[in-house]
């Protein structure tokens, strides 16, 4: 049956998406502005991108952030997938409530609390702060997002496939890698990407847990933004937005093609 | 390796990680909130000294006190920060709901082909850097920003409105940043809704509006609740938005904690603020977790 699509629906969609996208569009447009004054249009120019490429401090920070995000995403995906498995498959065990509490709480925990508590622990344990501590901190909250994404796929997973593999002589580890993992792979990849962007994006937790020589891009952007609006930050933002948009669109196209081919195979 | 041992190892690894990096740090925050500020490195006392044996440990516990918490209740700055966080988070949650519901409702009523596009359009800003999205609003809201220029051009106002560095800017920032968290849960409940229920209601004599009130809205309640939690809880402790958009006059708990820690270097007070915020958020967090678990059970 068809759903009634009214003028009210059309208006709320238009206004809603305008609200979501206008700020981003304005930001991107003004990164190509000739003038240093961000709000006055003085002609098209890519000079701020050129200037960004000369800014070695920014580039260093970008490199630090990339390394942190890659390590975080990989660690968080491994731990998060294990945690999802425990949540969905391990049934009841002692301390299960605490475990699921520790999985869900970081999703909504204010970042200042997570950041402060981790920093105080690193200090209490006498760990030198730097890139490594940021990775540990990011992994801890990112793995919970991965666990939620992967467990939602595991819940709808047909368990008999795994049991068949075991009956046919697979070891449990073999069964996981040759049967389960290929089926849950899209959610594991989505989890990895989510962990990657969460790490890439984080300012607060990184500010608390970082040390000398490990200034991440958000920390750098934050200190620049506090000084005011500048076209160079607009240019940097545009590059980051373009990377993320390409990633999200690619993933959803792959997902769509897979859904179509799966539907065709049936 | 037996199945029992394997299961034990599988459970232990993520469990121990979370115990060590999520739960243990809170105990340390709790301990420091009970300590006293000191001009030392680290800047608090007492320190646990195991070399003195039992005497050192009992000495350590005897020096812990609630001084920092007493300080929090005595200085109106902290009560104000708490009340203002509560007010800003609540109003922002309601505003986000008012904007998100019509949007999610409109999305659920489009054809399948459009829906996946719209879902992607909602998710895309969520993946885009939080800091950048807040930064984008500075350019719009400041006195010589786009909004003021536009309003001056239309002649609606004769001099620029002061929006930056006011609570209004913080509301806009929170609603904008957290909108996807409200839209997606509501959309997923509305999308699953059986349209024949609405038809039945209309056949039985309901008007379109009362069918909405009596059928659609109650069915969307789980999504609305999940969305409200996802906006309200992080908004209470938000730091970036009040700091960049709210200016020095907008007090919020997250910002107070940050200032105490980084500017005043008063770690016990910063820890006490964290504990207070956490105590307040524990109830909504537990409710949120129950809700998620119930949804998972239902999905099984």
Interface residues (C-beta under 8 A of the other chain):
Chain A: X1 X3 X4 X5 X6 X8 X9 X10 X12 X13 X16 X17 X19 X20 X21 X23 X24 X26 X27 X30 X38 X39 X79 X80 X82 X83 X85 X86 X90 X93 X95 X99 X100 X101 X102 X103 X104 X105 X106 X108 X109 X110 X111 X112 X113 X114 X116 X117 X118 X120 X121 X123 X124 X136 X137 X139 X140 X143 X147 X148 X151 X152 X155 X156 X172 X197 X200 X201 X203 X204 X208 X218 X221 X222 X225 X226 X229 X233 X234 X237 X240 X241 X244 X245 X247 X248 X249 X252 X256
Chain B: X3 X6 X7 X10 X11 X13 X14 X15 X17 X18 X19 X21 X22 X23 X24 X25 X26 X28 X29 X32 X42 X99 X100 X102 X103 X105 X106 X107 X108 X109 X110 X116 X118 X120 X121 X122 X123 X124 X125 X127 X128 X129 X130 X131 X132 X133 X135 X136 X137 X138 X139 X140 X142 X144 X145 X146 X149 X176 X179 X183 X195 X196 X199 X229 X230 X233 X234 X236 X237 X238 X239 X240 X244 X253 X254 X257 X258 X261 X267 X270 X271 X274 X277 X278 X281 X285 X286 X288 X289 X292 X293 X296 X299 X300
